[in-house]
């Protein structure tokens, strides 16, 4: 597996590469600008010299041919500048003077500008000895007439400027390499310092374990760019801490709930086996054990339902059902138990509910079963369905009784939680009914709430959201 580059190394490389590109562009621009500036100055100098040579040729047009030849030779032999070389050619490309001239092939000379026009082009030529010349050519009319036109060639020795320009480029290249190396080092240091908060986050994250979920990352010294990340990380830790505590509490409660029926079964079996007994006594022990087994079966079934709902978050198939009709069916099913307890069940209201029919019945059945357990004889339980103005619906189950204290209202939907600790040793339930109701409502994207007034009337309300628009 190839070694991964750290963010610090990547940033330093990017910083160095950016510096290389930027400084190369600047260096190239300066080099080209300097070269063009020298070319412009040399061309201006040569154009001025062309004008002077033209004037001197015009003055030399008078006199006999030997006199004109001598004057031309003087012009060629005595250039205006020490680095300037002059040659004059006729229109047949023959030199008009035997003065020394640069060994430039005639075919390589630039095209001459017309007589009277300013020189605007030139060429660079390197001699065999390594010297560099800038050469221009122009036509001139010594006698003022076109019939006697000649071509003037001027060559300026620019070797010093070219060496300076080459030295400048070498210095620029060396400075560029040094600057890139320095930028890489500085970029590494800056990136390392800039990523220090990230390393602190990693160090803090390494210290966090299942036993230290209460530790949080500090926002005080964090840079602005990491505030959202740290806040999200702390929020994740809050959720993990809450989940671990709930899991720990659930495990503790589960062990506690399983211990009671198992101890009952074990005690009854040990008593039955302590001495020989008749068949009826063994039958009584088995019948008692069946009750405990049924309680364990219900508890395991409920825990499996909650585990599947929490883990998979299954999508449920909802349909539109008439809540009043469903409430009446549930009331009819529990009517026999209500008659034995001397409790009346009444159904009121009407509303359409978008829900899974089986889960709806289970949620309402849990609430009704719970209400029957805590309602005194002669009292009445009221189940009501109602449609709200926003299209949502509520189903409530109300029963009179001792009521629920305010400190218990928020926790009665927790698993294995009981308002009355004395009921923990009874077989009336495992404390999972209301937790299942809350889970069912979460699957429906609804809510369940409870309230208890001072008169002891307790009401559980199931809220179902409006069905999605078609």
C-alpha positions as CSV (number, residue, x, y, z in Angstrom):
1,X,0.0,0.0,0.0
2,X,1.6,3.4,-1.0
3,X,2.4,5.7,1.8
4,X,-0.1,8.5,2.2
5,X,1.1,12.1,2.1
6,X,0.2,14.2,5.1
7,X,-1.7,17.4,4.8
8,X,1.3,19.4,5.9
9,X,3.5,17.9,3.2
10,X,0.8,18.4,0.6
11,X,0.4,22.1,1.6
12,X,4.1,22.7,1.5
13,X,4.4,21.1,-1.9
14,X,1.4,23.1,-3.2
15,X,2.9,26.3,-1.7
16,X,6.3,25.6,-3.3
17,X,4.7,24.8,-6.7
18,X,2.6,28.0,-6.6
19,X,5.7,30.0,-5.7
20,X,7.6,28.3,-8.6
21,X,4.9,29.2,-11.1
22,X,4.4,32.7,-9.9
23,X,8.1,33.6,-9.6
24,X,8.9,31.9,-13.0
25,X,6.2,34.0,-14.6
26,X,7.5,37.2,-13.0
27,X,11.1,36.3,-13.9
28,X,10.2,35.5,-17.5
29,X,8.2,38.7,-17.8
30,X,11.2,40.8,-16.4
31,X,13.6,39.0,-18.7
32,X,11.5,39.6,-21.8
33,X,10.8,43.2,-20.7
34,X,14.5,43.9,-20.2
35,X,15.5,42.3,-23.5
36,X,12.9,44.4,-25.4
37,X,14.0,47.5,-23.6
38,X,17.6,46.9,-24.7
39,X,16.5,46.2,-28.2
40,X,14.5,49.4,-28.2
41,X,17.4,51.5,-27.0
42,X,19.8,49.9,-29.4
43,X,17.4,50.4,-32.3
44,X,17.0,54.0,-31.4
45,X,20.8,54.5,-31.2
46,X,21.2,52.8,-34.6
47,X,18.4,54.8,-36.2
48,X,20.1,58.0,-35.0
49,X,23.4,56.8,-36.5
50,X,21.7,55.9,-39.8
51,X,20.5,59.5,-40.0
52,X,24.0,60.8,-39.3
53,X,25.6,58.5,-41.9
54,X,23.0,59.5,-44.5
55,X,23.8,63.2,-43.8
56,X,27.5,62.5,-44.1
57,X,27.0,60.6,-47.4
58,X,25.0,63.5,-48.8
59,X,27.8,65.9,-48.0
60,X,30.3,63.6,-49.7
61,X,28.4,63.5,-53.0
62,X,30.3,66.5,-54.5
63,X,33.7,66.3,-56.2
64,X,35.5,63.9,-58.3
65,X,35.1,60.1,-58.0
66,X,38.4,59.7,-56.2
67,X,37.4,62.4,-53.8
68,X,34.0,60.8,-53.2
69,X,35.6,57.4,-52.7
70,X,38.0,58.9,-50.1
71,X,35.2,60.6,-48.2
72,X,33.3,57.3,-48.2
73,X,36.3,55.5,-46.9
74,X,36.7,58.0,-44.1
75,X,33.0,57.5,-43.1
76,X,33.4,53.8,-43.0
77,X,36.8,53.9,-41.3
78,X,35.6,56.4,-38.6
79,X,32.3,55.3,-37.2
80,X,30.4,57.5,-34.8
81,X,30.8,55.0,-31.9
82,X,33.7,52.8,-30.8
83,X,31.4,49.7,-30.9
84,X,29.9,50.5,-34.3
85,X,30.8,48.9,-37.6
86,X,29.7,50.5,-40.9
87,X,29.6,49.1,-44.4
88,X,28.2,50.7,-47.6
89,X,27.0,48.6,-50.6
90,X,25.8,49.5,-54.0
91,X,22.5,48.1,-55.3
92,X,24.4,45.1,-56.7
93,X,25.5,44.2,-53.2
94,X,29.1,45.2,-53.9
95,X,31.0,47.0,-51.1
96,X,31.9,50.6,-52.0
97,X,34.9,50.6,-49.6
98,X,37.7,48.2,-48.8
99,X,37.3,49.0,-45.1
100,X,37.0,46.0,-42.8
101,X,33.4,44.9,-42.1
102,X,31.7,42.1,-40.1
103,X,31.7,38.8,-41.8
104,X,28.0,38.7,-42.1
105,X,26.7,36.8,-45.1
106,X,24.9,39.3,-47.3
107,X,21.9,37.0,-47.6
108,X,21.4,37.1,-43.8
109,X,21.2,40.9,-43.6
110,X,17.8,42.3,-42.9
111,X,15.9,44.0,-45.7
112,X,16.8,47.7,-45.8
113,X,14.4,50.4,-45.1
114,X,13.8,53.0,-47.9
115,X,15.7,56.2,-48.1
116,X,14.3,58.8,-45.9
117,X,12.4,56.3,-43.6
118,X,13.3,55.7,-40.0
119,X,14.9,52.3,-39.2
120,X,12.3,50.1,-37.3
121,X,13.8,46.6,-37.5
122,X,17.0,44.9,-36.7
123,X,18.6,41.5,-36.3
124,X,21.0,39.8,-33.8
125,X,24.1,38.1,-35.3
126,X,26.8,36.2,-33.4
127,X,30.3,36.2,-34.9
128,X,32.6,33.2,-34.9
129,X,34.6,34.8,-32.0
130,X,31.5,34.8,-29.8
131,X,30.6,38.5,-30.0
132,X,27.0,39.5,-30.6
133,X,26.0,42.4,-32.9
134,X,22.7,44.1,-33.6
135,X,22.6,45.0,-37.3
136,X,20.3,47.3,-39.3
137,X,20.3,48.3,-43.0
138,X,18.9,51.3,-44.8
139,X,19.0,52.8,-48.2
140,X,20.5,56.3,-48.7
141,X,20.8,58.7,-51.7
142,X,24.2,60.4,-51.5
143,X,23.4,62.9,-54.3
144,X,19.8,63.3,-53.4
145,X,18.7,61.2,-56.4
146,X,17.5,57.7,-56.4
147,X,19.8,56.7,-59.3
148,X,22.8,56.7,-57.0
149,X,21.2,55.0,-53.9
150,X,23.4,52.9,-51.7
151,X,22.7,50.5,-48.8
152,X,24.1,51.3,-45.4
153,X,24.7,48.5,-42.9
154,X,25.4,49.3,-39.3
155,X,26.5,46.7,-36.7
156,X,26.5,47.6,-33.0
157,X,28.5,45.3,-30.7
158,X,26.0,44.4,-27.9
159,X,28.1,41.6,-26.4
160,X,28.3,43.4,-23.0
161,X,24.5,43.8,-22.8
162,X,24.0,40.2,-23.9
163,X,26.4,38.9,-21.3
164,X,24.7,41.1,-18.6
165,X,21.3,39.7,-19.8
166,X,22.5,36.1,-19.6
167,X,24.0,36.8,-16.2
168,X,20.7,38.3,-15.1
169,X,18.9,35.2,-16.3
170,X,21.3,32.8,-14.5
171,X,21.0,34.9,-11.3
172,X,17.2,34.9,-11.7
173,X,17.2,31.1,-12.1
174,X,19.4,30.6,-9.1
175,X,17.2,33.0,-7.0
176,X,14.1,31.1,-8.3
177,X,15.5,27.7,-7.1
178,X,16.5,29.2,-3.7
179,X,13.1,30.9,-3.3
180,X,11.3,27.6,-4.2
181,X,13.3,25.7,-1.6
182,X,12.7,28.4,1.0
183,X,9.0,28.6,0.2
184,X,8.8,24.8,0.6
185,X,10.5,25.0,4.1
186,X,8.4,28.1,5.1
187,X,5.3,26.5,3.7
188,X,5.9,23.3,5.7
189,X,6.4,25.3,8.9
190,X,3.3,27.5,8.3
191,X,1.2,24.4,7.4
192,X,2.4,22.5,10.5
193,X,1.6,25.5,12.7
194,X,-1.7,26.1,11.0
195,X,-2.7,22.4,11.4
196,X,-1.8,22.4,15.1
197,X,-5.5,22.6,16.1
198,X,-6.2,19.5,14.0
199,X,-3.5,17.6,15.8
200,X,-5.0,18.8,19.1
201,X,-8.3,17.4,18.0
202,X,-6.7,14.1,17.1
203,X,-4.9,14.0,20.4
204,X,-8.2,14.7,22.3
205,X,-10.0,12.1,20.2
206,X,-7.3,9.5,21.1
207,X,-8.0,10.1,24.7
208,X,-11.7,9.4,24.4
209,X,-12.8,5.9,25.2
210,X,-16.0,4.2,26.4
211,X,-15.1,5.2,29.9
212,X,-14.2,8.8,29.1
213,X,-17.1,9.9,26.9
214,X,-17.6,13.0,29.0
215,X,-14.5,14.7,27.5
216,X,-15.2,17.4,25.0
217,X,-13.0,19.4,22.6
218,X,-12.5,23.1,23.5
219,X,-13.9,25.8,21.2
220,X,-12.0,28.6,22.9
221,X,-8.7,28.3,20.9
222,X,-10.1,26.7,17.8
223,X,-9.8,28.6,14.4
224,X,-13.0,29.7,12.7
225,X,-12.7,27.0,10.0
226,X,-12.8,24.2,12.6
227,X,-15.6,25.5,14.8
228,X,-18.3,23.7,12.9
229,X,-16.2,20.5,12.8
230,X,-15.5,20.6,16.6
231,X,-19.1,21.4,17.4
232,X,-20.2,18.5,15.2
233,X,-17.6,16.2,16.9
234,X,-18.8,17.3,20.4
235,X,-22.4,16.7,19.3
236,X,-21.5,13.2,18.2
237,X,-19.8,12.6,21.6
238,X,-23.0,13.8,23.3
239,X,-25.0,11.3,21.3
240,X,-22.6,8.5,22.0
241,X,-22.5,9.3,25.6
242,X,-26.2,9.3,25.8
243,X,-26.4,6.1,23.8
244,X,-23.8,4.3,26.0
245,X,-25.6,5.4,29.2
246,X,-28.9,4.2,27.8
247,X,-27.3,1.0,26.7
248,X,-25.7,0.5,30.1
249,X,-29.0,1.3,31.9
250,X,-30.9,-1.0,29.5
251,X,-28.5,-3.8,30.2
252,X,-28.8,-3.3,34.0
253,X,-32.6,-3.1,33.8
254,X,-32.7,-6.1,31.5
255,X,-30.6,-8.2,34.0
256,X,-32.8,-7.0,36.8
257,X,-36.0,-7.9,35.0
258,X,-34.8,-11.3,33.9
259,X,-33.5,-12.1,37.4
260,X,-37.0,-12.0,39.0
261,X,-38.8,-14.7,36.8
262,X,-35.6,-16.8,36.7
263,X,-35.3,-16.7,40.5
264,X,-39.0,-17.5,40.9
265,X,-38.6,-20.5,38.5
266,X,-35.4,-21.6,40.3
267,X,-36.9,-21.3,43.7
268,X,-40.0,-23.2,42.8
269,X,-38.0,-26.0,41.2
270,X,-35.7,-26.2,44.2
271,X,-38.6,-26.4,46.6
272,X,-40.3,-29.1,44.4
273,X,-37.1,-31.1,44.3
274,X,-36.4,-30.8,48.0
275,X,-38.6,-33.9,48.8
276,X,-40.9,-36.3,47.0
277,X,-44.3,-34.8,46.1
278,X,-47.6,-36.0,44.7
279,X,-48.6,-35.3,41.1
280,X,-50.9,-32.4,42.0
281,X,-48.1,-30.6,43.7
282,X,-45.8,-31.0,40.7
283,X,-48.6,-29.8,38.4
284,X,-49.0,-26.7,40.5
285,X,-45.3,-26.0,40.2
286,X,-45.5,-26.4,36.4
287,X,-48.5,-24.2,36.2
288,X,-46.7,-21.5,38.1
289,X,-43.7,-21.9,35.9
290,X,-45.8,-21.5,32.8
291,X,-46.8,-18.1,34.0
292,X,-43.2,-17.1,34.4
293,X,-42.3,-18.5,31.0
294,X,-45.1,-16.5,29.4
295,X,-43.8,-13.4,31.1
296,X,-40.3,-14.1,29.8
297,X,-41.7,-14.8,26.3
298,X,-43.6,-11.5,26.3
299,X,-40.5,-9.7,27.5
300,X,-38.2,-11.2,24.9
301,X,-40.7,-10.5,22.1
302,X,-41.0,-6.9,23.2
303,X,-37.2,-6.5,23.4
304,X,-36.8,-8.0,20.0
305,X,-39.4,-5.5,18.6
306,X,-37.6,-2.6,20.2
307,X,-34.2,-3.8,19.0
308,X,-35.4,-4.2,15.4
309,X,-37.1,-0.8,15.4
310,X,-33.9,0.9,16.9
311,X,-31.4,-0.9,14.7
312,X,-33.0,-1.2,11.3
313,X,-35.5,1.7,11.4
314,X,-37.8,-0.2,9.1
315,X,-40.1,1.6,6.7
316,X,-43.7,0.8,7.5
317,X,-46.6,0.6,5.1
318,X,-49.3,3.0,6.2
319,X,-52.9,3.2,5.0
320,X,-55.8,5.4,5.8
321,X,-57.9,3.8,8.6
322,X,-60.9,5.1,10.5
323,X,-59.6,5.5,14.1
324,X,-63.1,5.3,15.7
325,X,-63.8,1.9,14.2
326,X,-60.4,0.6,15.3
327,X,-60.9,2.0,18.9
328,X,-64.2,0.2,19.1
329,X,-62.7,-3.1,18.0
330,X,-59.9,-2.7,20.7
331,X,-62.5,-1.8,23.3
332,X,-64.6,-4.9,22.4
333,X,-61.5,-7.1,22.8
334,X,-60.7,-5.8,26.3
335,X,-64.4,-5.6,27.4
336,X,-64.2,-8.9,29.3
337,X,-61.2,-7.8,31.3
338,X,-62.9,-4.4,31.9
339,X,-66.1,-6.2,33.1
340,X,-64.1,-8.3,35.6
341,X,-62.5,-5.1,36.9
342,X,-65.8,-3.2,37.0
343,X,-64.5,-0.5,34.6
344,X,-66.4,1.0,31.6
345,X,-64.8,1.8,28.2
346,X,-66.1,4.6,26.1
347,X,-65.2,5.6,22.5
348,X,-65.7,9.1,21.3
349,X,-64.9,11.3,18.2
350,X,-63.9,10.3,14.7
351,X,-60.9,10.8,12.6
352,X,-59.0,9.3,9.7
353,X,-55.5,8.2,10.6
354,X,-52.6,7.3,8.2
355,X,-51.0,4.4,10.0
356,X,-50.0,0.7,10.0
357,X,-53.2,-1.0,11.3
358,X,-51.3,-3.7,13.3
359,X,-49.0,-1.2,14.9
360,X,-51.8,1.2,15.6
361,X,-53.8,-1.5,17.4
362,X,-50.7,-2.5,19.4
363,X,-50.0,1.1,20.6
364,X,-53.6,1.7,21.6
365,X,-53.8,-1.7,23.2
366,X,-50.8,-1.0,25.3
367,X,-52.3,2.3,26.5
368,X,-55.7,0.7,27.2
369,X,-54.1,-2.3,29.1
370,X,-52.1,0.2,31.2
371,X,-55.2,2.2,31.9
372,X,-57.2,-0.9,33.0
373,X,-54.4,-1.8,35.4
374,X,-54.6,1.5,37.2
375,X,-58.3,2.4,37.0
376,X,-60.5,1.7,40.0
377,X,-63.8,-0.2,39.8
378,X,-66.7,1.9,38.8
379,X,-64.6,4.4,36.8
380,X,-64.6,5.0,33.1
381,X,-61.8,4.9,30.5
382,X,-62.3,7.2,27.5
383,X,-60.7,6.7,24.1
384,X,-61.1,9.6,21.7
385,X,-60.1,10.2,18.1
386,X,-59.9,13.8,16.8
387,X,-58.8,15.4,13.5
388,X,-56.8,18.7,13.7
389,X,-57.1,21.7,11.5
390,X,-53.7,21.0,9.8
391,X,-54.7,17.5,8.7
392,X,-53.0,15.6,11.5
393,X,-55.0,13.4,14.0
394,X,-54.8,12.6,17.7
395,X,-55.9,9.5,19.5
396,X,-56.1,9.8,23.3
397,X,-56.7,7.4,26.2
398,X,-57.8,8.9,29.5
399,X,-58.4,7.2,32.8
400,X,-59.0,8.4,36.4
401,X,-56.7,7.2,39.1
402,X,-53.9,8.3,41.4
403,X,-52.2,10.3,38.6
404,X,-48.5,10.5,37.7
405,X,-46.2,12.9,39.4
406,X,-44.5,15.6,37.3
407,X,-41.0,14.2,37.9
408,X,-42.1,10.8,36.3
409,X,-43.9,12.2,33.2
410,X,-40.7,12.6,31.2
411,X,-39.4,9.1,32.0
412,X,-42.4,6.9,31.9
413,X,-41.6,6.1,28.2
414,X,-38.2,4.8,29.1
415,X,-37.6,1.1,29.0
416,X,-38.2,-0.8,32.3
417,X,-39.2,2.4,34.1
418,X,-41.9,2.1,36.6
419,X,-43.6,5.0,38.6
420,X,-44.2,2.7,41.5
421,X,-41.0,0.8,42.6
422,X,-43.2,-1.6,44.5
423,X,-44.5,-3.1,41.3
424,X,-41.0,-4.2,40.2
425,X,-41.6,-7.6,41.9
426,X,-45.0,-8.2,40.4
427,X,-45.7,-10.0,37.2
428,X,-48.0,-7.4,35.8
429,X,-45.5,-6.2,33.2
430,X,-41.9,-5.6,32.4
431,X,-42.0,-1.9,31.9
432,X,-41.7,-2.0,28.1
433,X,-45.3,-1.2,27.1
434,X,-44.9,2.6,27.0
435,X,-41.5,2.3,25.4
436,X,-43.0,0.2,22.6
437,X,-45.7,2.9,22.2
438,X,-43.1,5.6,21.8
439,X,-41.2,3.5,19.2
440,X,-44.3,2.8,17.2
441,X,-45.1,6.5,17.1
442,X,-41.5,7.3,16.0
443,X,-42.0,4.8,13.1
444,X,-45.0,6.8,12.1
445,X,-43.1,10.1,12.5
446,X,-45.5,11.0,15.2
447,X,-45.3,11.6,18.9
448,X,-46.7,10.3,22.2
449,X,-47.2,12.4,25.3
450,X,-48.8,12.2,28.7
451,X,-50.3,14.6,31.1
452,X,-51.9,14.2,34.6
453,X,-54.0,16.8,36.3
454,X,-54.5,17.5,39.9
455,X,-57.7,15.4,40.0
456,X,-55.8,12.2,39.1
457,X,-57.0,12.1,35.4
458,X,-54.2,10.8,33.3
459,X,-54.3,11.2,29.5
460,X,-52.0,9.6,26.9
461,X,-52.1,11.3,23.5
462,X,-50.9,9.8,20.2
463,X,-50.3,12.4,17.5
464,X,-50.2,11.2,13.8
465,X,-49.0,13.7,11.1
466,X,-51.1,14.6,8.2
467,X,-50.8,12.1,5.2
468,X,-48.5,13.2,2.5
469,X,-50.0,15.1,-0.4
470,X,-50.6,12.9,-3.5
